[in-house]
Amino acid sequence: MKGLRAVLCTLMLCGTYLGAMYYQSQEETKDFQVTVEGVGSSKQTPDRVDIVLSLSETGATSVDARNAVAQTMKRLEATLSGQKVATNQIKTENVSVQQDWDYVSGSRVANGYIARQTLSVFLSGADVEKAAEVLQAKLPNRVSVDSIDFSLVEKKMGNDEARNAAFEDAKKQAAQLAQLAGKKLGKVVAISASDDQGQMIYPVRAKSVNQVAESASESKLYAGEQEQTAKLTVTFELE
């Protein structure tokens, strides 16, 4: 019985000693670590453009106005089809018909009807800047461009490049700190990431087709670039 107690006491003492040594080892390891934040970025060209188009026509009656808009819409549909724009890339945003008025000698006088239609079109691919320029140049009369918005849909490649750059930045910082401390840079023991959504640079301001027609030099569109930014917090061992 006494022998068993002695064995148990010995095991308890060994466990306590080993636990203390492990804790001390962990504490010592923590003393030889460095944590840095690396930042990296990548720029990509937009791969999508959203264009809002509008058309309006007048007529003696509401039916006449609607029919006139329908005829202009047919010409627009033919143009879009000729530019390989699929129907699922087109969305009707608004259709309206209302009385048109003039003012004669200070009095409001009915002057037929005005019909309006607004629709949005999106183009996607590697060169949406050029595609938007070509489409804008081919739009039929009575169709105006209300807005053009370039955006980036496929962001994975840019995010990967930004994170790679952020890691290299973190590693460079850690290596410098290790050298200052008289140590060598060891393995990575912890890492966390924070990616920004990205921001557009060189923004585009689009003009209506009528405005563009006044000056050919103003018809050039600039898609710009979207910058993706990544931040990595990395902990390295120091040897």
C-alpha positions as CSV (number, residue, x, y, z in Angstrom):
1,M,0.0,0.0,0.0
2,K,2.8,2.3,0.9
3,G,4.6,1.4,-2.3
4,L,1.5,2.4,-4.3
5,R,1.2,5.7,-2.6
6,A,4.9,6.4,-3.3
7,V,4.4,5.6,-7.0
8,L,1.3,7.9,-7.2
9,C,3.2,10.7,-5.4
10,T,6.1,10.3,-7.9
11,L,3.7,10.4,-10.8
12,M,2.0,13.5,-9.5
13,L,5.4,15.2,-9.0
14,C,6.5,14.3,-12.5
15,G,3.3,15.6,-14.0
16,T,3.6,18.8,-12.1
17,Y,7.2,19.2,-13.2
18,L,6.5,18.4,-16.8
19,G,3.5,20.8,-16.8
20,A,5.7,23.5,-15.5
21,M,8.4,22.8,-18.0
22,Y,5.8,22.9,-20.9
23,Y,4.4,26.2,-19.6
24,Q,7.9,27.6,-19.3
25,S,8.7,26.4,-22.8
26,Q,5.5,28.0,-24.2
27,E,6.3,31.3,-22.5
28,E,9.9,31.2,-23.8
29,T,8.5,30.5,-27.3
30,K,6.2,33.5,-27.1
31,D,9.2,35.7,-26.2
32,F,10.7,34.8,-29.5
33,Q,7.9,35.7,-31.9
34,V,7.1,38.8,-33.9
35,T,3.8,39.9,-35.2
36,V,3.5,42.3,-38.2
37,E,0.8,43.7,-40.5
38,G,1.4,43.5,-44.2
39,V,-0.5,45.5,-46.8
40,G,-0.7,44.7,-50.5
41,S,-2.8,45.9,-53.4
42,S,-3.7,44.9,-57.0
43,K,-5.4,46.8,-59.8
44,Q,-7.9,45.3,-62.3
45,T,-9.7,46.6,-65.3
46,P,-13.6,46.5,-64.9
47,D,-15.3,43.6,-66.6
48,R,-18.9,44.9,-66.6
49,V,-20.6,48.1,-67.6
50,D,-24.2,49.0,-66.8
51,I,-25.9,51.5,-69.2
52,V,-29.2,53.2,-68.6
53,L,-31.0,54.3,-71.8
54,S,-34.1,56.4,-72.2
55,L,-36.4,57.3,-75.1
56,S,-39.4,59.6,-75.4
57,E,-41.9,60.4,-78.1
58,T,-44.9,62.7,-78.4
59,G,-48.3,62.2,-80.2
60,A,-51.7,63.7,-80.6
61,T,-53.1,60.9,-78.5
62,S,-51.7,58.6,-75.8
63,V,-51.9,55.8,-78.4
64,D,-49.9,57.8,-80.9
65,A,-47.2,58.5,-78.3
66,R,-47.0,54.9,-77.3
67,N,-46.8,53.7,-80.9
68,A,-44.0,56.2,-81.6
69,V,-42.0,54.9,-78.6
70,A,-42.7,51.3,-79.7
71,Q,-41.2,52.2,-83.2
72,T,-38.1,53.7,-81.6
73,M,-37.8,50.7,-79.3
74,K,-37.8,48.4,-82.3
75,R,-34.9,50.3,-83.8
76,L,-33.1,50.1,-80.4
77,E,-33.7,46.4,-80.1
78,A,-32.3,45.8,-83.6
79,T,-29.2,47.8,-82.6
80,L,-28.7,45.8,-79.4
81,S,-29.2,42.5,-81.2
82,G,-26.6,43.6,-83.8
83,Q,-24.2,44.1,-80.9
84,K,-24.8,40.6,-79.6
85,V,-26.7,41.9,-76.5
86,A,-28.9,39.1,-75.2
87,T,-32.4,39.7,-74.0
88,N,-31.4,38.7,-70.4
89,Q,-29.0,41.6,-70.5
90,I,-31.8,44.1,-71.0
91,K,-34.3,45.2,-68.3
92,T,-37.2,47.7,-68.6
93,E,-37.0,50.1,-65.7
94,N,-39.9,52.4,-66.4
95,V,-42.7,53.1,-68.9
96,S,-45.0,56.1,-68.7
97,V,-47.5,58.1,-70.7
98,Q,-48.8,61.5,-69.7
99,Q,-50.4,64.6,-71.0
100,D,-48.1,67.2,-72.5
101,W,-48.7,70.9,-71.9
102,D,-47.8,74.2,-73.3
103,Y,-48.3,77.7,-71.9
104,V,-50.1,80.2,-74.1
105,S,-50.6,83.7,-72.9
106,G,-50.0,82.5,-69.3
107,S,-52.6,79.7,-69.6
108,R,-51.8,76.0,-69.7
109,V,-53.0,74.4,-72.9
110,A,-53.0,70.6,-73.7
111,N,-50.5,69.7,-76.4
112,G,-50.9,66.0,-77.0
113,Y,-49.2,63.3,-75.0
114,I,-45.6,62.3,-74.2
115,A,-44.5,58.6,-73.8
116,R,-41.3,57.6,-72.1
117,Q,-39.4,54.4,-71.6
118,T,-36.3,53.7,-69.6
119,L,-34.2,50.5,-69.7
120,S,-30.9,49.3,-68.5
121,V,-28.4,47.2,-70.4
122,F,-25.3,45.5,-69.1
123,L,-22.2,44.3,-71.1
124,S,-19.6,42.0,-69.7
125,G,-16.2,40.7,-70.8
126,A,-12.6,41.6,-71.2
127,D,-13.0,44.9,-73.0
128,V,-16.3,46.5,-71.8
129,E,-14.8,50.0,-72.4
130,K,-14.6,49.4,-76.1
131,A,-18.0,47.6,-76.2
132,A,-19.7,50.5,-74.5
133,E,-18.1,53.0,-76.9
134,V,-19.3,51.0,-80.0
135,L,-22.8,50.6,-78.6
136,Q,-23.1,54.3,-77.8
137,A,-22.0,55.3,-81.3
138,K,-24.6,53.0,-82.9
139,L,-27.7,54.0,-80.8
140,P,-30.6,55.3,-83.0
141,N,-31.9,58.8,-82.9
142,R,-34.2,59.7,-80.0
143,V,-32.3,57.3,-77.6
144,S,-30.2,59.0,-74.9
145,V,-27.7,57.6,-72.5
146,D,-28.6,58.5,-69.0
147,S,-25.7,56.9,-67.2
148,I,-22.8,54.5,-67.6
149,D,-21.3,52.7,-64.7
150,F,-18.2,50.4,-64.9
151,S,-17.7,47.8,-62.2
152,L,-15.6,44.7,-61.4
153,V,-17.4,41.4,-61.0
154,E,-14.6,38.8,-61.0
155,K,-12.4,39.9,-58.1
156,K,-10.7,36.6,-57.1
157,M,-7.6,37.1,-59.2
158,G,-7.1,40.6,-57.8
159,N,-7.7,39.5,-54.2
160,D,-5.2,36.7,-54.6
161,E,-2.6,39.1,-56.0
162,A,-3.2,41.6,-53.2
163,R,-2.9,38.9,-50.5
164,N,0.4,37.7,-52.0
165,A,1.7,41.2,-52.0
166,A,0.5,41.7,-48.4
167,F,2.3,38.5,-47.2
168,E,5.6,39.5,-48.9
169,D,5.3,42.9,-47.2
170,A,4.7,41.2,-43.8
171,K,7.6,38.8,-44.4
172,K,9.9,41.7,-45.3
173,Q,9.0,43.6,-42.2
174,A,9.5,40.6,-39.9
175,A,12.9,39.8,-41.5
176,Q,14.1,43.3,-40.8
177,L,12.9,43.1,-37.2
178,A,14.5,39.7,-36.7
179,Q,17.8,41.0,-38.0
180,L,17.6,44.0,-35.6
181,A,17.0,41.5,-32.7
182,G,19.9,39.3,-33.8
183,K,17.6,36.5,-34.7
184,K,16.6,34.5,-37.8
185,L,13.1,34.5,-39.2
186,G,11.3,31.2,-38.5
187,K,8.1,29.6,-39.6
188,V,4.6,31.3,-39.6
189,V,2.7,30.4,-36.4
190,A,-0.5,32.5,-37.0
191,I,-2.0,34.5,-39.8
192,S,-5.3,36.4,-40.3
193,A,-6.6,38.3,-43.3
194,S,-8.7,41.4,-43.9
195,D,-9.6,42.3,-47.5
196,D,-11.1,45.6,-48.6
197,Q,-13.9,45.7,-51.2
198,G,-11.8,47.8,-53.5
199,Q,-12.4,51.2,-54.9
200,M,-12.8,52.6,-58.4
201,I,-10.2,55.1,-59.6
202,Y,-10.5,57.3,-62.7
203,P,-14.3,57.5,-62.5
204,V,-16.5,57.9,-65.6
205,R,-19.0,60.6,-66.2
206,A,-21.2,59.8,-69.2
207,K,-23.0,62.3,-71.4
208,S,-26.2,61.7,-73.3
209,V,-26.0,60.7,-76.9
210,N,-27.2,64.2,-78.0
211,Q,-24.4,65.8,-76.0
212,V,-21.8,63.4,-77.3
213,A,-22.8,64.1,-80.9
214,E,-21.9,67.7,-80.4
215,S,-18.3,66.9,-79.9
216,A,-16.6,63.7,-81.1
217,S,-13.6,64.3,-78.8
218,E,-15.9,63.8,-75.8
219,S,-17.2,60.4,-76.9
220,K,-14.3,58.5,-75.5
221,L,-15.1,56.4,-72.4
222,Y,-12.7,55.5,-69.7
223,A,-13.3,52.4,-67.6
224,G,-10.5,53.1,-65.2
225,E,-9.2,50.5,-62.8
226,Q,-10.4,49.0,-59.5
227,E,-7.9,48.6,-56.7
228,Q,-8.1,45.7,-54.4
229,T,-6.4,46.0,-51.0
230,A,-5.5,43.2,-48.6
231,K,-4.1,43.3,-45.1
232,L,-2.5,40.3,-43.4
233,T,-1.5,40.0,-39.7
234,V,1.2,37.4,-39.5
235,T,3.1,36.0,-36.5
236,F,6.6,34.5,-37.2
237,E,8.8,32.5,-34.9
238,L,12.3,34.0,-34.3
239,E,15.1,31.5,-34.0
